């Protein structure tokens, strides 16, 4: 179906841009483009933009798009142009493989054109290849477009491999919306009015050879867009040619609200928004504040749905197992269908980290893992089946689910799972002192061999795996995993429950009252009956002196309270959400923040749009009967 894998001539390097051109005849009918590339592509037919955005994938799980070209075609000769950006180096959004493009153009089942050695190619004009200037280590490279340079001639492409084996994109393609210009609000400052995700575009004039810097961000600081934050550089650059230039980079999606531009006459600047075509549920809760919070929560989910879930569109764009599990859960309430969750879980299931766990983000070549996040992969798989009634996914990937669980099962020592001590395992739980284990990056040795958090989290995951086995009629395995969960709970009760204070400690040496640890104790079943009720009294007591759950883990606190006594705590959960999320709105939020500290957190790098903070999209419908 697809043609051969091809690339432009010359040395292969990371951060490389290529353009491919092919001409074919057309005399009517239905015209379809089949295409896959590494890393991103943008398609133009007869000079008109068609679509952009390769589905993030792995070399062994290559995804193709099937794009209807009929509306862009004309009878006679048609010119197909395809731009490709090859990332080529490790970050949190890309699995490093070799660059290529493969395509075919098909009319009613007959191939009219396909990629091969006759396809013409060259370095993509304007774009500077090999720049390798990071925005962040997670997102990877920025870009530079130089309009003062000449263009290379097209030459025949080189074949770099046979036709790839592919699967059809498992979800819908993103909708590309009309351009959204930003409004000039100050000297060089432009405002989109709200957090937006899309392709950056500009119309500008600058002297020939003059380089201009375009900074972008989610907030202003002293009237400027914060560009340099630590080792991060939120900017891209353009070089003028003395003329008016219209430019759009269809190979990069950015999340932002503000632009700042230096040294140029800006005629227009903004984003061409992209959005996943979810079918949204339209709900009202009889309260203007709650309706607004619910709407912004759904928008926060939408802004973090690219080809897969992202944690935050501005700073990272990473597909984490914990973050996405929360986004999936909230999405079951906010949207009508679940094909997006299914596609995301299938992609995550294709990960092949050498540890047997799920990589810190997917897809990527990173060796790093967060062990607790792999447990949420198991939980998310069970929740997908429970929410959709579809057992095919858990059946298709049961081997993967069980192999992840087996990593923890085989580590059990004296009834508990020890912390992971290898150089690639970060024992992170949430952004609280005592639970983030940031000393990992400074290679600080762990102070304890065991903790309560990992074991309670594992007990929750083994219960989920037991339910998966029940769904698949694996009765004996279901029993084994349920017993494993109960045994872990028993050992946690023996080692980490403090009778005097009535709380679960994170470790034997840390007696602080962590809301997350104790919420896990309730949810895992370690704390039952009167003990669970006592813990929930403390969780709901603002005078308890607890180390509170951050927005990332607040749902576990809410779930523990509602599991123990829904009637008693529903009002507390609603009031708490009204307060926290209403506060963000009062501070001008157009999407919900990574933490309640907003942009000031993480030394000024806190995101103002984070998928895990869309809780109201789930809890308002749950508790208000919608």
C-alpha positions in Angstrom: 0.0 0.0 0.0 2.7 2.5 1.0 5.8 3.2 -1.1 9.4 2.8 -0.1 10.9 4.6 2.8 12.8 7.6 1.4 14.9 10.6 2.6 16.7 13.4 1.1 20.3 13.1 0.0 23.1 14.1 2.4 24.2 13.3 5.9 21.6 12.3 8.4 21.4 14.4 11.5 18.9 15.2 14.2 16.7 18.3 13.9 16.6 18.0 10.1 14.0 19.4 7.7 13.2 18.0 4.3 10.7 18.7 1.5 9.5 16.1 -1.0 7.8 16.7 -4.3 5.9 14.5 -6.7 3.6 15.0 -9.7 0.7 12.8 -10.7 -2.2 12.8 -13.1 -5.8 12.7 -12.0 -9.0 12.4 -14.0 -11.6 12.2 -11.3 -12.8 9.8 -8.6 -11.9 9.5 -4.9 -8.3 10.3 -4.1 -6.6 9.1 -0.9 -3.1 9.7 0.5 -1.6 7.0 2.7 1.3 8.4 4.7 3.7 7.8 7.6 6.9 9.6 8.6 9.5 10.1 11.3 8.9 12.6 13.0 6.3 15.1 11.8 4.8 15.8 8.3 2.8 18.5 6.6 0.9 17.8 3.3 0.2 20.3 0.6 -1.6 19.6 -2.7 -1.4 22.2 -5.5 -0.1 24.7 -3.1 -2.9 24.3 -0.6 -2.4 23.0 3.0 -4.2 19.7 3.6 -3.1 18.3 6.9 -0.2 18.0 9.4 0.6 15.8 12.3 2.2 12.3 12.4 0.7 10.1 15.1 3.5 9.5 17.7 4.6 5.9 17.5 7.4 3.4 17.8 9.5 1.8 15.0 7.7 -1.5 15.7 4.3 0.2 15.9 4.2 2.6 12.9 1.0 4.4 12.4 -0.3 5.6 8.9 -2.8 8.2 8.1 -5.3 7.9 5.3 -6.2 11.4 4.1 -8.9 12.3 1.6 -7.3 14.5 -1.1 -10.3 14.7 -3.4 -11.3 18.3 -2.5 -7.8 19.5 -3.1 -7.2 17.8 -6.5 -7.8 19.0 -10.0 -8.2 17.1 -13.3 -4.8 16.9 -15.0 -1.5 17.3 -13.4 -1.3 17.6 -9.6 1.7 18.6 -7.5 2.1 16.9 -4.1 4.5 18.6 -1.6 5.3 17.0 1.8 7.3 18.7 4.5 9.0 16.5 7.1 10.8 17.4 10.3 13.0 14.7 11.8 13.6 15.2 15.5 16.3 12.6 15.7 17.5 13.0 19.3 16.1 11.9 22.6 13.5 13.9 24.5 10.2 13.1 26.2 8.1 13.3 23.0 10.0 11.2 20.5 11.4 7.7 20.1 14.7 8.0 18.3 14.8 6.1 15.0 15.8 6.8 11.5 14.3 9.5 9.3 12.0 8.7 6.5 8.8 9.4 4.6 6.6 6.7 3.0 3.4 7.5 1.0 1.2 6.4 -1.7 -1.6 8.3 -3.6 -4.5 6.0 -4.5 -7.6 6.7 -6.6 -10.4 4.2 -6.0 -8.0 1.4 -5.2 -5.5 2.2 -8.0 -2.1 3.5 -7.0 -1.3 6.8 -8.9 1.9 7.7 -7.1 4.2 6.4 -4.3 7.4 7.2 -2.6 10.5 5.8 -4.3 13.8 6.8 -5.8 12.0 9.0 -8.4 10.4 11.2 -5.7 12.2 14.5 -5.6 13.5 16.0 -2.4 15.7 18.7 -0.9 16.3 20.5 2.4 13.1 22.3 3.3 13.6 26.0 2.3 13.7 28.6 5.1 14.1 26.1 7.9 17.6 25.8 9.5 18.5 22.1 10.0 20.8 21.0 12.7 20.2 24.0 15.0 19.4 21.7 18.0 18.3 24.5 20.3 16.2 23.1 23.1 13.0 24.7 24.3 12.9 22.3 27.2 14.5 18.9 27.6 11.0 17.4 27.5 9.6 19.1 24.3 13.0 19.1 22.6 14.0 21.5 19.8 12.8 24.9 18.8 13.3 26.2 15.2 14.7 28.9 13.1 13.3 30.1 9.8 15.7 32.1 7.6 14.0 33.9 4.7 17.2 35.5 3.5 18.6 32.1 2.3 18.4 30.7 -1.2 16.7 27.4 -2.0 18.3 24.1 -3.0 17.4 22.4 -6.2 15.3 19.2 -6.0 17.2 15.9 -6.6 16.0 12.3 -6.6 15.5 10.9 -3.1 17.5 8.0 -1.7 15.7 4.9 -0.6 16.4 4.1 3.1 14.2 1.1 3.5 11.3 -1.0 2.1 7.7 -0.1 2.5 7.0 0.0 6.2 4.4 -2.2 8.0 1.9 0.1 9.5 -1.4 0.2 11.4 -4.2 2.7 10.7 -4.3 5.7 13.1 -6.4 4.3 16.0 -8.1 7.6 16.7 -9.5 10.5 14.6 -7.2 13.2 13.3 -7.1 16.5 14.9 -9.4 19.2 13.5 -7.4 22.2 12.1 -9.4 25.4 12.8 -9.2 28.8 11.2 -6.3 31.0 12.3 -6.6 32.8 15.6 -4.7 36.1 15.6 -3.3 37.6 18.8 -4.1 41.1 19.8 -1.3 43.6 20.4 -1.6 44.8 24.0 1.8 46.4 24.5 5.2 47.1 23.0 5.9 43.8 21.2 3.4 41.9 23.3 0.5 39.9 21.7 -2.3 38.2 23.5 -4.5 35.3 22.2 -6.9 36.0 25.1 -6.8 32.5 26.4 -4.6 29.4 26.5 -4.5 27.9 23.0 -2.8 25.0 21.2 -1.8 25.1 17.5 0.6 25.9 14.8 2.4 29.3 15.1 2.0 31.7 12.2 3.2 35.3 11.5 3.1 38.0 8.9 6.1 40.3 9.4 8.7 42.5 7.9 12.3 42.7 8.9 15.5 43.9 7.3 17.3 41.3 5.2 19.5 39.2 7.4 18.1 40.6 10.6 17.2 37.9 13.1 14.1 38.4 15.3 13.2 36.4 18.4 9.7 35.3 19.1 9.1 34.4 22.8 6.0 32.6 23.9 4.4 31.7 27.2 1.3 31.3 29.3 1.7 34.5 31.4 3.4 37.9 31.6 5.9 38.9 34.3 6.5 42.6 34.7 4.8 43.1 31.3 7.1 40.7 29.5 6.9 37.1 28.4 9.3 35.0 30.5 11.6 33.5 27.9 14.6 32.1 29.8 13.5 30.0 32.9 16.4 28.0 34.2 17.8 26.1 31.3 14.6 26.5 29.3 14.3 28.9 26.4 10.7 29.5 25.2 11.4 31.1 21.9 11.9 30.5 18.2 13.6 32.8 15.7 13.1 34.2 12.2 15.5 36.0 9.8 14.0 38.6 7.5 14.5 39.3 3.8 13.5 42.9 3.7 10.0 42.0 2.4 6.7 41.1 3.8 6.6 37.4 4.8 3.8 35.1 5.6 5.0 32.0 7.6 3.4 29.1 9.4 5.2 26.2 11.0 2.9 23.2 10.5 5.5 20.9 11.9 5.2 22.1 15.5 2.3 22.5 17.9 2.8 25.0 20.8 0.6 25.7 23.8 0.6 29.4 24.9 -1.4 32.6 25.4 1.2 35.3 24.8 3.9 36.2 22.2 6.6 38.8 22.5 8.5 39.9 19.4 11.6 41.9 19.1 13.1 43.8 16.1 10.4 43.4 13.5 7.2 44.9 12.1 4.5 42.5 13.0 1.4 42.6 10.7 -0.2 39.5 12.2 0.8 36.8 14.7 -1.1 33.9 16.3 -1.9 30.2 16.2 -3.8 28.0 13.8 -5.6 26.0 16.5 -5.9 22.3 16.5 -8.3 20.3 18.6 -9.4 16.7 19.0 -13.0 16.2 17.7 -14.5 14.9 21.0 -18.2 14.9 21.3 -18.6 17.0 24.4 -21.4 16.4 27.0 -23.4 19.5 27.6 -24.2 19.8 31.3 -25.4 22.5 33.6 -25.3 22.5 37.4 -27.6 25.4 38.2 -24.7 27.5 39.4 -22.8 30.0 37.2 -19.6 29.4 39.0 -19.8 25.6 38.7 -20.9 25.8 35.1 -17.9 28.0 34.4 -15.5 25.7 36.3 -16.9 22.7 34.5 -16.4 24.4 31.1 -12.8 25.3 31.8 -12.1 21.8 33.1 -13.3 20.4 29.8 -11.2 22.9 27.9 -8.2 21.9 30.0 -8.7 18.3 28.8 -9.0 19.4 25.2 -5.9 21.5 25.3 -4.0 18.4 26.4 -5.2 16.0 23.8 -2.8 16.0 20.8 -2.2 12.7 19.0 -2.0 11.3 22.5 -2.5 12.8 26.0 -0.1 15.5 27.1 0.5 16.7 30.6 0.9 20.4 29.7 1.1 21.9 26.2 3.5 24.7 27.0 6.4 23.1 28.8 6.5 19.3 28.3 3.8 17.7 26.1 4.6 14.4 27.7 2.4 11.3 27.8 2.8 10.1 31.4 0.9 7.1 32.8 -0.3 8.8 35.9 -1.3 12.1 34.3 -3.1 10.3 31.4 -4.9 7.9 33.7 -6.5 10.9 35.4 -7.3 12.5 32.0 -8.9 9.3 30.8 -11.0 9.1 34.0 -12.2 12.7 33.7 -12.8 12.2 30.0 -15.3 9.4 30.5 -17.6 12.0 32.1 -16.8 14.9 29.9 -17.0 13.3 26.4 -19.4 10.8 24.7 -16.9 8.3 23.3 -13.8 6.5 24.5 -11.8 5.7 21.3 -9.2 8.3 22.4 -8.6 6.5 25.7 -8.4 3.2 23.8 -5.8 4.5 21.3 -3.7 6.0 24.1 -3.6 2.8 26.1 -2.7 0.8 23.1 0.2 3.1 22.4 1.4 2.9 26.0 1.1 -0.9 25.8 3.5 -0.9 22.9 6.3 0.6 25.1 9.3 -1.7 25.5 11.4 -0.3 28.3 14.2 -2.7 29.3 13.1 -2.7 33.0 9.7 -4.2 32.0 8.0 -1.1 33.4 6.4 1.7 31.4 8.8 4.4 30.3 8.6 7.7 32.1 6.8 9.0 29.0 5.6 7.3 25.8 6.8 7.2 23.1 10.4 8.0 24.0 13.8 6.4 24.1 14.3 7.5 27.7 15.5 4.8 30.0 13.9 6.5 33.0 10.9 5.0 34.7 8.7 6.1 37.6 7.7 2.8 39.1 4.5 4.0 40.7 3.3 5.4 37.3 3.5 1.9 35.8 0.9 0.8 38.4 -1.5 3.4 37.1 -1.1 1.9 33.7 -2.7 -1.3 35.1 -5.4 0.7 36.9 -6.2 2.7 33.7 -6.6 -0.5 31.7 -9.1 -1.9 34.1 -11.0 1.4 34.2 -11.2 1.5 30.4 -12.9 -2.0 30.4 -15.2 -1.0 33.3 -16.3 2.3 31.7 -16.8 1.0 28.2 -17.6 -2.7 28.6 -15.0 -3.4 25.9 -12.8 -6.3 26.9 -10.8 -6.5 23.7 -8.1 -4.1 24.7 -7.3 -5.9 28.0 -7.4 -9.2 26.2 -5.1 -8.0 23.4 -2.6 -6.6 25.9 -3.1 -8.9 28.9 0.5 -10.2 28.5 1.8 -6.6 28.8 -0.4 -5.8 31.8 0.7 -9.0 33.6 4.4 -8.5 32.8 4.3 -5.0 34.3 2.6 -6.4 37.4 5.2 -9.2 37.5 8.0 -6.7 38.0 6.5 -5.7 41.3 5.3 -9.2 42.2 8.8 -10.7 41.9 10.3 -8.0 44.1 8.2 -8.8 47.1 10.5 -9.2 50.1 9.3 -10.1 53.5 5.8 -9.3 52.3 6.6 -5.8 51.0 7.9 -4.4 47.7 11.2 -2.5 48.3 11.9 0.8 46.7 13.7 0.7 43.3 17.3 1.6 43.7 18.7 1.4 40.1 19.9 4.5 38.4 17.0 4.8 36.1 14.1 4.5 38.6 12.7 7.7 40.2 10.5 6.9 43.2 8.2 9.8 42.7 4.7 10.1 44.0 3.7 13.8 43.9 5.1 17.3 44.1 5.3 17.5 47.9 8.4 17.5 50.0 8.8 14.0 51.3 7.0 12.4 48.4 8.8 13.7 45.3 12.2 12.1 46.0 14.0 14.7 44.0 17.3 13.6 45.5 17.2 11.0 42.8 18.6 13.5 40.3 21.5 14.3 42.6 22.1 10.5 43.1 21.3 10.8 46.8 20.9 7.4 48.4 17.4 6.4 49.7 17.0 6.7 53.4 14.6 3.7 53.7 14.3 0.4 52.0 10.5 0.3 52.0 7.7 2.8 52.1 3.9 2.7 52.5 3.1 4.6 49.3 4.5 2.2 46.7 3.0 -0.8 48.5 -0.5 0.7 48.9 -0.3 1.8 45.3 0.6 -1.7 44.3 -2.2 -3.2 46.3 -4.6 -0.9 44.3 -3.1 -2.1 41.0 -3.2 -5.8 42.0 -6.9 -5.4 42.8 -7.4 -3.8 39.4 -5.5 -6.7 37.8 -7.7 -9.2 39.7 -10.8 -7.4 38.2 -9.2 -7.7 34.7 -8.7 -11.4 35.2 -12.3 -11.8 36.3 -13.5 -10.1 33.1 -11.3 -12.5 31.1 -12.5 -15.5 33.0 -9.0 -16.1 34.5 -10.4 -17.2 37.8 -7.3 -18.6 39.5 -5.2 -15.6 38.5 -7.9 -13.2 39.7 -7.8 -15.0 43.1 -4.0 -14.8 43.3 -3.8 -11.1 42.5 -6.6 -10.3 45.0 -4.7 -12.2 47.7 -1.5 -10.4 46.8 -3.2 -7.1 47.3 -4.6 -8.2 50.7 -1.2 -9.4 51.9 0.5 -6.2 50.9 -2.2 -4.3 52.8 -1.6 -6.5 55.9 2.1 -5.8 55.9 1.5 -2.1 55.4 -0.8 -2.2 58.5 2.0 -3.9 60.5 4.8 -1.6 59.4 3.4 1.8 58.7 0.2 2.3 60.7 0.7 4.4 63.9 -1.8 3.5 66.5 -1.0 6.5 68.7 -1.6 9.1 66.0 -4.1 7.1 64.0 -2.4 7.7 60.6 -0.3 5.8 58.1 3.3 7.0 57.9 5.0 7.3 54.6 8.1 5.5 56.0 9.0 4.4 59.4 11.2 7.4 59.9 8.7 10.0 58.6 5.8 10.5 60.9 4.1 13.4 59.0 0.5 13.1 58.1 0.4 12.9 54.3 -3.0 13.1 52.8 -2.0 11.0 49.8 -0.6 8.1 51.9 -3.7 7.9 54.0 -6.0 8.3 51.0 -4.2 5.4 49.4 -4.7 3.3 52.6 -8.4 3.8 52.4 -8.6 3.2 48.6 -6.4 0.1 48.7 -8.5 -1.5 51.5 -5.7 -1.4 54.1 -7.8 0.9 56.2 -11.3 -0.4 56.7 -14.3 0.3 58.9 -13.7 2.6 61.9 -10.1 3.1 60.9 -11.1 4.4 57.5 -13.7 6.7 59.0 -11.1 8.1 61.4 -8.7 8.8 58.6 -11.3 10.5 56.5 -12.2 12.7 59.5 -8.6 13.9 59.5 -8.6 14.2 55.7 -11.5 16.6 55.9 -10.2 18.6 58.8 -8.4 21.7 57.6 -6.8 22.0 61.1 -5.1 18.6 60.9 -1.7 20.0 59.9 -1.6 17.5 57.0 0.8 17.6 54.1 -2.0 18.2 51.6 -2.5 16.6 48.3 -1.5 18.8 45.4 -3.9 19.2 42.4 -2.2 16.2 40.8 -3.4 13.8 43.5 -6.4 15.5 44.9 -8.7 13.0 43.2 -7.4 10.3 45.5 -8.3 12.3 48.6 -11.8 12.9 47.2 -12.2 9.2 46.2 -11.2 8.1 49.7 -13.7 10.4 51.3 -16.5 9.4 48.9 -15.7 5.7 49.2 -16.0 5.9 53.0 -19.1 8.0 53.3 -20.4 9.6 50.1 -23.4 11.2 51.8 -21.3 12.8 54.5 -18.4 14.1 52.3 -20.0 15.0 49.0 -20.7 18.5 50.2 -17.0 18.8 51.4 -15.7 17.7 48.0 -17.9 20.1 46.1 -17.1 23.0 48.4 -13.4 22.3 48.2 -13.5 22.2 44.4 -15.5 25.4 44.3 -12.9 27.1 46.4 -9.7 25.9 44.6 -10.9 26.1 41.0 -12.9 29.3 41.7 -9.7 30.8 43.0 -7.9 30.1 39.8 -10.7 31.6 37.8 -10.6 34.7 40.0 -6.9 35.0 39.1 -7.7 35.0 35.4 -7.2 31.3 34.5 -8.5 30.2 31.2 -7.4 26.6 31.9 -6.5 24.9 35.1 -3.0 25.1 36.6 -0.4 22.4 37.3 -0.5 23.4 41.0 -2.4 26.0 43.0 0.7 28.2 43.0 0.3 28.8 39.3 3.2 30.0 37.2 5.3 30.9 40.2 5.8 27.2 41.1 8.9 25.3 40.0 11.0 28.5 40.0 8.7 30.3 37.6 8.1 27.3 35.3 4.7 26.2 36.7 2.2 25.4 33.9 -1.1 27.2 33.7 -2.7 24.4 31.8 -2.3 20.8 33.1 -4.4 17.8 32.3 -4.4 16.3 35.8 -6.2 19.5 37.1 -9.4 18.9 35.2 -11.1 17.2 38.2 -14.4 19.1 38.1 -15.2 17.6 34.7 -15.5 14.3 36.6 -16.7 15.2 40.1 -19.4 17.7 39.3 -21.3 15.2 37.1 -20.6 12.4 39.6 -21.9 14.3 42.7 -24.6 16.5 41.2 -26.4 13.6 39.4 -25.7 14.6 35.8 
